Amino acid sequence: MKIKEKTNSKKRKKDENKIGFFKGIKGEMKKVSWPSKKDVFKYSVATLVFCVVVMAFFQVLDLGLSVIKGVFN
């Protein structure tokens, strides 16, 4: 009987740990300050513009290096 009791108490402790873990997550998520829709839109547009600028930079760099390679080839 003692073996079964130990097994049950271990299982109960594991279940309590899991429940405590998810309660902790819920508590931490309440502390997060979420951005507004306006902020998300603004940051998304800024990110897309930055990506386009970087892409254009590398396209121009690639074109310039191709021209230089063609001249010296």
N, C-alpha and C positions, 0 to 999 in steps of 0.2 A: 504494500500500500504506500509506503514512503516514497518509492521510486515514482509512482504515478503522481503523487502530490508534488514532487520536485519538478516533474515534467510540466505539470499544469501551471505551477508558479512561474517557471521560466517562460512558458508560452504567454502567460498573462503579462509578464514584464515586457516582453517583446511587443505585444499589442499596445501596451501603455506607452512605450517609447515611440511607436509609429504615430499614435494619436497625438502625443506631445510634439512630435516633429511637425506634423501638419498644422497644429495649432500655432506653433512658432512661425511657420511660413505665413499663415493668415495674418498674424500680428505684424510681421515685418512688411507685408504688402500694404497694410493700412498706413504705414509710415511713409510710403513712397509718395513724392509729390509728382503727379502725372501732368504732362504738358497739356495745354488747351489745344483744341482743333486748329486754331489760328497759328499757334506756335509750330505744330506738326507740319502744317502746310508750308509755312515760311521756311522751316529747316529742310523740308523735302525739296523745295524749289532751289534753295541755295546749294544743296548737294548735287542736284541735276545740273545746275549751271556750272558748278566746279568741274564735274565730270566732262561736260562738253568742252570747257576751256582746256583741260588737260589733254583730251582727245585731239583737239585742234593743234595744240602745241606739238604733240608727237607726230601728227600728220605732216605739219610744216617741216619739222626736223627730218622726217623720213624723206620727204620730197627734196629737201636741200641736200641731204647726203646722197640721194640717187643722182641728182644733177652733178654733184662733185665727182661721184664715181664715173659717170658718163664722160665727163670732161677728161679725166685722167686715164681712161681706158682706151 
